[in-house]
């Protein structure tokens, strides 16, 4: 298959890739995340468009891997998506490895991302290490910590001044614990996070 991997370098390319993102993640909370807004990506494109990659086939977007540089000299990858007709042939893997390579030019040594359940094994295979992020706008960090007696706490944080976050160190997903959290704390959200030192 003769797809091309390019980086976003114009507003037109950004709009095409953003439309693809919205189509793939339709109905998911990530679409409404301010960090994933068109305006934010347009701002990032000015200095770091080479970290916003997309795969193109016959002028159509078939995959995206976007990275953004954080204040602590790390990169957060996301969104990551490949059209269902083109999955399983290495498009996302190729884009992630290219993004990792480019990240080193900015002095970045750490990459992190959140994974949907179906992608967790994919990131493990690429050398990423997992941890469980638990978030709630309703419950305190102390409440969220009270349910865990199995895993080491990697960090706690209050995100954006209103979201309590607890991150637990675990190498494999623990679905039972995720269900326990979501049952014990209605409105709480759990997701596997992955990171890699490059």
Helices and strands as residue ranges (DSSP letters): E 4-7, H 11-24, G 29-32, G 34-36, H 38-48, G 49-51, E 52-57, E 60-69, E 74-82, G 84-86, H 91-104, E 110-115, G 117-119, H 120-125, E 129-136, H 141-146, E 152-159, E 163-169, H 175-184, E 189-197
